[in-house]
């Protein structure tokens, strides 16, 4: 397996991350679209060391459950763990937890994200 086993990053929920700010609800809590963006970000970072020159990865499947709220100011730890690699396909299990003190606490989200490695130039040429 070329990708790291696990990649972790912490984010602090800001006003711009709330459901009301991203248009996914009316509450000042972490919005699901922002949470999914953070989960995708860590999968991108996890696969990056294995990319060939000119390569990038694209998301092809997301299956995530948003299980608990996170308030503005809350630190959220987001983690992607390599579950499966087959050539260009990289599947990750993902999770997010509210951080309590210095340790991860309550599970905020869990699921799976699949990415596929592509040649960036060839991929974009298909749009022309």
Legacy VTK file of the C-alpha trace (Angstrom):
# vtk DataFile Version 3.0
C-alpha trace
ASCII
DATASET POLYDATA
POINTS 128 float
0.000 0.000 0.000
1.524 3.315 -1.090
-0.655 5.638 0.981
-0.249 6.291 4.678
-2.349 4.073 6.914
-3.917 7.039 8.740
-4.044 10.800 8.237
-5.436 13.115 10.918
-6.149 16.828 11.077
-7.900 19.147 13.533
-10.268 21.974 12.657
-11.997 24.571 14.813
-15.642 25.241 13.946
-16.059 28.883 12.896
-19.165 30.870 11.985
-18.421 30.215 8.276
-18.613 26.460 8.961
-22.124 26.482 10.437
-25.210 25.002 8.846
-26.773 28.451 8.572
-23.641 29.829 6.825
-23.355 26.998 4.282
-27.092 26.829 3.590
-27.756 23.386 5.023
-29.924 24.390 7.960
-30.835 27.130 10.379
-28.577 26.323 13.351
-25.179 27.672 14.377
-23.555 24.207 14.491
-21.098 22.507 12.147
-22.860 22.083 8.797
-22.776 18.692 7.134
-21.380 20.064 3.826
-18.405 21.599 5.678
-17.845 18.382 7.645
-17.811 16.374 4.413
-15.366 18.873 2.895
-13.048 18.358 5.874
-13.332 14.579 5.540
-12.521 14.806 1.827
-9.590 17.114 2.581
-7.937 14.513 4.815
-8.424 11.795 2.183
-6.778 14.086 -0.401
-3.870 14.664 1.969
-3.605 10.938 2.685
-3.341 9.950 -0.976
-1.094 12.884 -2.013
2.277 11.243 -1.206
1.531 8.390 -3.615
0.478 10.545 -6.581
2.528 10.285 -9.770
3.824 13.482 -11.449
0.829 15.341 -12.925
-1.554 13.194 -10.892
-4.372 14.165 -8.604
-7.276 12.342 -7.047
-11.000 12.815 -7.505
-13.758 11.802 -5.151
-16.085 9.186 -6.588
-18.141 7.997 -3.610
-19.061 9.388 -0.204
-21.076 7.506 2.420
-21.024 9.479 5.673
-23.326 9.686 8.676
-23.323 12.984 10.603
-24.071 11.685 14.094
-23.635 14.556 16.564
-23.442 18.365 16.612
-20.331 20.496 17.038
-20.663 24.051 18.344
-18.850 27.151 17.108
-15.414 27.102 18.758
-15.384 23.296 19.095
-12.222 21.529 17.896
-13.026 18.574 15.643
-10.473 15.858 14.848
-10.932 14.398 11.383
-9.259 11.135 10.409
-8.937 9.073 7.237
-7.591 5.515 7.350
-6.725 3.545 4.265
-9.142 0.650 3.973
-8.374 -0.601 0.464
-6.122 0.234 -2.483
-6.417 -1.335 -5.929
-4.339 0.442 -8.541
-5.809 3.926 -8.938
-8.686 3.322 -6.500
-8.202 4.354 -2.860
-10.939 3.669 -0.297
-10.805 5.278 3.147
-12.752 4.855 6.336
-13.323 8.305 7.776
-14.310 9.592 11.190
-14.651 12.870 13.027
-14.726 13.429 16.794
-15.219 16.459 18.999
-11.984 17.030 20.921
-12.252 17.208 24.705
-9.095 18.550 26.320
-6.332 17.053 24.191
-8.150 13.808 23.409
-10.798 12.911 20.836
-14.227 12.593 22.427
-17.717 11.976 21.060
-17.982 10.648 17.499
-19.382 13.348 15.200
-19.306 11.401 11.940
-18.222 8.115 10.413
-18.246 6.591 6.978
-16.285 5.851 3.854
-14.853 7.926 1.000
-13.467 6.575 -2.275
-11.002 8.479 -4.441
-9.508 7.605 -7.836
-6.101 8.790 -9.036
-6.208 10.535 -12.423
-3.866 12.495 -14.658
-4.977 16.108 -14.032
-4.329 17.336 -17.596
-6.130 14.429 -19.266
-9.022 14.705 -16.838
-9.520 18.404 -17.537
-9.127 17.863 -21.307
-12.297 15.758 -21.211
-14.231 18.913 -20.293
-13.126 20.834 -23.418
LINES 1 129
128 0 1 2 3 4 5 6 7 8 9 10 11 12 13 14 15 16 17 18 19 20 21 22 23 24 25 26 27 28 29 30 31 32 33 34 35 36 37 38 39 40 41 42 43 44 45 46 47 48 49 50 51 52 53 54 55 56 57 58 59 60 61 62 63 64 65 66 67 68 69 70 71 72 73 74 75 76 77 78 79 80 81 82 83 84 85 86 87 88 89 90 91 92 93 94 95 96 97 98 99 100 101 102 103 104 105 106 107 108 109 110 111 112 113 114 115 116 117 118 119 120 121 122 123 124 125 126 127
